[in-house]
Amino acid sequence: MAGARNGRSLRAQRPGTALRCPTRLLAAAAAIASGTVLALPGAACADGGPVGGAQLAGRGVIVNPAAGVPAPPNIHAASWVIADADTGEILAARDPHGRYLPASTLKTLTALTLVPKLDAARKVKPSQSACDVEGTKVGMTPKMSYSVDELFHALMMMSANDAAVTLSEANGGLKKTVADMNEQARTLHADDTLAGSPNGLDVDLGLTVKTQHTSAYDLALILRQGMKDPAYRKYVQALNFWFPAPPDKQQKKKHKPGGYPIYTHNRMLPGQPYAYNGMLGGKNGYTVTAEQTFVAEAKRGGHTILVSLMKADIPPSPYAAKLLDWGFAARGKVKPVGTLVSPGAEGLKADATGGKDGGQSAIEKASSSRTWMVVGGGAVGALIAIGVLFLVLHRRHRRGDLRLPKPDAPVAGGPGAPSGNVRLASPPQRQPADAPDLHDEDGPAERVAPFDPRPVDEHPQ
């Protein structure tokens, strides 16, 4: 089943999608006037459509079938994207612009925002509140100073929330950093993203999907941009790192500097339980409310595939592997369903005109031009279409025979759905091997030990 779920009703479309596009307004008016069930076309519309292409408005699985290419894998995640990171082409997706809680994948935006701003060699002393933050922590003390480089390793390797707050303090404070993150998101055209924190915590900070959210599309944009920076790649690719601390008795006795090793939480990197051939780096996340989130890039045969997924029901590594496998197999064979736009004004211009990152063919552009000629021009055509639509709706309503099918139920955690901020009474007694524990990703509200020097996969379950 291809495209933007052509059988959906007007009410079931993403809010404002139809009304922003004059050509769709005309289609809506004609359909209602004829008494038929309204089914909006999935053709590209240059004005007001979703970022990256018209097909990306779909809420279900979006793919253009091709001979010899199987359907995308059926994974239990509310939203996902498979993209060619080299060209920006989106090969397949599910609810790519659906807005969900990000959990610690939001730290990909924190790092993208702050890595260029902060000197890696600069020393920073954390506040007591930074050291006391909830969730996963690397273990810091306000009596010591830490380099920005050390803090970024802790942030991206083990998702340390205390490192996120300390980096924010180095950037001028939490309020300024969140503002910088949202400004960075706008530059990328990550318009589904609203940061409310630098670490992705939600319930602990009183945040809901209304006050902090992102999408699988935006996570792909963010990681793709970050991976262009060698410093950013260094932090997401590191497997282990020595983090400083006050020396313990043994270290004092041997006159050694204090500290302990920390290990990556990306279990698809080399040597990890779900090591994936060609994995370049990524970031996982988890809170009780957001569930599992993940974004990653891998390179094989000179080609790079990027995947992101949100609100998954199990730890994400097996799901991500299936999406990556499909992406490598389908690249160059399926027609893209959209594109990851480039940053800045030129990125959206290309998207609207069908340039390199536009996702529109010459046929689609010519068809769009002909439609505008029929309408009579952008603004005039829009006003005419709106007037026709409202007139027909009013007349049909007075006759009492307007019948539109009920919209699909909203995806859990998506737009229009309850935020689902529920705390667990106690953590499960046993989790899958790849499941996060209180040392892995942001847990509910329990405090965690400052650090655990053992590798992640050796933690007791």
N, C-alpha and C positions, 0 to 999 in steps of 0.2 A: 504494500500500500504506500503510494508515493505522496509527497507533497504535504500540504498544510491541512490535511483532513477535510477534503472538499465537501463532505456531507454535513459539516457542522452548521448550526443555525447562526443568525446574526448575533443573538444574545450570547452564544457560546464563544464568539471570537474574543480575542484579547481586547479589553476596554479601549475604545477609541480607534481601533485599527481601521474599521470600515469608514468611519466618519472623517478620518484624516485623508482619505484617498478619493478624489472625485470620480474616478472610473468605477470604483466599487460602489459608490453611491448610486450611480446610474444603473448598475447591475441590480442593486437592491430594489430600486424603484420599479424597474421592469418586472422583476420576479414577483413582487407583492401585487402589482397591478394585474398581472396575469393569473393570480391566484395559486401560483405554484409554491412549493416549499423552497425557502430561500437557501441557496448554496453559493457562497462567495467563491469566485475563482482564485486560484493560487498564483496567477501571473504577477510578475514583478511590477511594482508601482514606485516611481522614482521619488514621489513626495510623501513623506510621513510614514512610510512603512517601517518595519523593524530594522534595526541596525544589522547589516550583513546580508540582507536579502529578504524578499517577500515570503519565501517558503518557511523561513525561520519563525513565522508567527504561529506555526502549528504547536499543539500541545502534546500530540502523540509522537510516535516514531516517524521521522522524516528522512526519506531516502529515495533516490531515483533508481529504480531497479535496472540492472544491467545483466545481460546474458552471461552465464557462467559465474556470477558473483552471488553467493548466498545472502540471505537476509542478515542484518546486523544481529549480534548476539542478544539474547533475551536476558537482561540482567535486572535485578530488583533494585533499581534506583529511580527516583522520581524524575531525574533530569540528567542528561549527559551529552557530550559533544565529542566527535572524532574529527580531527582536522589534519591537513597536511601543513605542518609548521613551516615548510620551505616556501610554499606558494600562498598560504593563507586560506586555501580552499577547504570548506567544511564538507566532509564526505557523507556524514550522516549525523543525526542528532535526535534527541527526545526533549521536548519542552525546553529548548535552549535558552529562552529568555524568561523562563519561570523564576521567580524570586524566592530564595530560600535562605535560611540562616547559614552562614559560612563556616562556623567553627574556626579551627586554626588555619584553614586554607586562606583566611583573610591575611595571614602573615606574609603571603606572597606579595600583597599590595604594600604592607608595612615596609618590607625590605626594598621593594622597587622604589618606594618614595624616599627612604632614608639612606640607602647605600650611596647615592651620589652626593648627598648633603653632608654626611659626617665623615671626618678624617678617620681612617681605620686605626691609626696609631694613637688617637686621642684617648686620654684616660678619663673615666667617668666614675663618680662615686654615687651609688644608688641611694635613694631615700628609704626610710624605714617602710613607707607604704608600698614602694616597689618591691621590697623584699618580702612583704606580707601578702602579696597578691594571691588570689585563689588559683586552684588548678595546678597544672604541671609547672614545676620550677627547677631551675638548674641549681639553686642554693647559693644565695649571695648574702653579703653582710654590708651594712653601711659603714663599717670600719675600714673597708678596702676599696680601692679603685680598680676598675676593669677597663681594658681597652675596648674600643668600639668593635674591633675585629673579633675579639673573644665573645662579645655580646651577640654579634650576628651569627657566629657559629652556634651558640646556644639557642638562638631564636629559630633558625632554620633546620638545625639537626634534630633537636629534641623538643622543639616547640615551647621553649621556656617563656612563660608569661611574665616572670620577673625581669627577664632580659628585654622583653617588648616594652614594658613600662619605663625601664631605665634608659633605653634608646630614645623613647619619647621625651623623657626629661632632658636628655642631651640636645634634643631638637627644639627645646623651648617650652615643653610641657605637653600634657595629654591633649588639651583643647587645640593647640596649634597643630600638633601632629595629625589628629583626626581630620582637621580642616585641610591639611596638606595632602592627606591620603585621598580625600574626596575630590580635591582639585586634580590630583594625578589621574583618578578614575575618569573624570570628565575629559581630560586630554586624550585618553585612550579610547574614548567613546564607550567606556564601560558604564552605560547609563542605567543598568540594572543594579549598580552597586551603591550602597550607602553604608559607610563605615561609622560605627558608634564607639569603637574601641580599637586599640592597636594590636590586640591579641586574639580577637574572635570570641571571647567569653560572651555569653548571652544572659542566661537567667541570673547568674551571680551579679551582673551589673544592671539588672532590671531592663535588659534589652529584649525586644521581641522582633519578629520578622518585619514589623512595621518600622522599626527604628534602626535595624541593622540587617542588611541583606545583600546578596549578590546572585549571580546566575552562572550556569555552566559556561555560557558564552563568554561572560566577562572574565571568569577564571582563566579561560583559554587565552583571551587577549592579554591578561596580566602576566601569565607565565611566559608566553611567547616573547613579550617585550623584555621581561627580566632576564631571560636566557641569552639575550644579546650582549649582556654585560659580563665580562670575565669574572669580576668580583662576585656577582650574584651567583654565577655558576659554581664558583668555588664553595660557597656556603651550602648549596643544595646537593652537591656531590660528595661532600666530606663524609667519611665513614666513621671516623673517631677523632677526638680532639682532647687535648689536655686543658682542663679548665682550672684556673687558679683558685686557691682557698687558703685560709690560715693553716700552717703546717700542723699536723697531728703529732703525737708523741714520738712515733717511729721516725717521721720525717725530721723532727727536730734533733733526735738522737743521731741521725745519719747526716745532719746538716744539708738536707735536701729541701727544695722549695715545696710549699704546700700546694695541694691540688688533687685532681682525680680525673679519670677519663670519662668523657661523655660519648654516646654513640647515636648514630642516626636512627630515626624512627621511620624512615622510608624503607620498607622491607622488600622493595624491588631492586635496590641497589646491589652491586656485587657483594657476595658473601652473606647476604641476608636470606631469610627463609623463603622468600618468593622472588629471588633474583631473576630479573628479566634481561635477556640478551639485548644489549644496546641501550640500556636505561641511562639517560643523561641526567635525570634529577627530577624532583617534584616536591610536593608537600601534601601530607595527609592532615586530617582534622577530625575531631569528634567531640560532641557534647551530647548529653542525653536528649536535648530538644532538637538539635540539628541532625543528629545521627551521623553516619559516616560520610565524609567528603574527601575528595582527592583530585589532584591535578598532576600530570607528569608528561615528560617528553622522552622518546626513545628514538634511536637512529640505527637503521640497518640498510645495507646496500646503498649508502649515499643518500638515503631519504629519511626525513624526520617526521614522525607522527606524534601528535599531541592529543591527549585525552583529558577530559574532566568529567567528574560525576558528583552528584549531590543527593543527599538524603537516601543513602543506601542502607540496606537492612543488615549487612554483615561487613566485616572489615574489607576494605576496598581492593586489596591487591589482586585477588583472583578475577574480579570484575574488570579491573583496569587492564589486566593481561589479555582478556578476551577482546576488549575494545581495541587495544593496540594490534593484536593479531589480525583482526578484521580490517583495520585501517591499512596495514601494510599490504594485505591481499587485494584490497579494493582500490588502492591508489592508482590513478591513471586509467581505471576501467569504468568507474561510475561517474555520472555527471554530478558536479558539486551541487549541493542544496543551498549554498550560501558562501559567505567569505568572512574571514577575520579581518576587519578593516584596519587600515594603518592609522597611527596616531595623528592628531592635529587636523586642521581644516581640510587639508588635501585628502586625508583618508576618507572622510564622508563624501567629499566631492567625487572621488573615484567610485565610491559605492553607489552614488546616485546616478552617475553617467555611464556606468558599466566599464570603467577602466580596468587596470590590472587587478585591483582588489574589489571590483564592483560586483561580480557574480551575475552580470547580465550579458547575454549573447547579443550579437548584432540584430538578430531576428526579434528578440524581446525589446530592444531599444526602438527598432523601427515600428513595432506594433504599438509601443507606448506613445510614440510620436503621432501615429495615425489616430489613436484614441483622443489625444489632446486636440487634434484638428477638428474632430467631430464635436467635441464638447464646446469648442469655441475659445479655448485658452484657459490657462490655469485658474485664475480667481473667478472669472465670469462663469466658467463651467462649473466650478464648485458651488457657487451660489445658486445657479439654476438647479443643479442636482439636489441640493439640500431642500430647496423649495418644493420640488416635485415629490421627493420622498416624504416630507412632512405632510403635504397635501393628501397624498394617497393614504398614508397611515391614518390621518384624521378621518377621511371618508370611510375607510374600511372599518375603523373603530366604531363610527356611528352606525354602520350597518350591522355591527356585531359579529362579523364573520372573519376577523383577523385571527388566525391560529398559527402560532409559531411553536415548533417543538421545544421541549424543555432542554436547557443546556446540560452538557455533561457535568457530573459532579466534579468539583475542584480537586486537584491533586493535593494530597495531604501535605500541609506545610506551604502550599503554593498560594498564589493570589486568591483571596476570598476564602481561604481556609483558616481554621483556628490555628493560633501559633503553637499550641501544644507544649507550652512550657510546663512540664511535669517533672518533679523530682522523684528519683527512685528512693524507696525507703532504705534499701541496702543494695550494694552491688551484687551481681549474680555470683554464685559460688564457683561456676566454671565457665570459661569463655573459650572460643576458638583460638587456635594458636596465634592468629594474626590480630586478635582483638586487643583494643587498647585497655590498659588498666590505669590506675591512678598515676602511674609514672609515665604513661605513654602520651595521652592527649588530655585536654581539659576535661576533668571529671565534673560531677554535679557541683556540690559546694564543700565537699570534705577537704580539709587541709591534707597536704601530702608531705612526706619526708623531704628535706631539702635536696637530696640526691641519692642515687643508688649507683655505685660504680660498676655494677655488672651490666653486660650487654642486655639489650631489650629482650631478646628472645630467651634469655635465661631467667626472666622474672617468674616467680611462682604464680600459677594461675588460680 
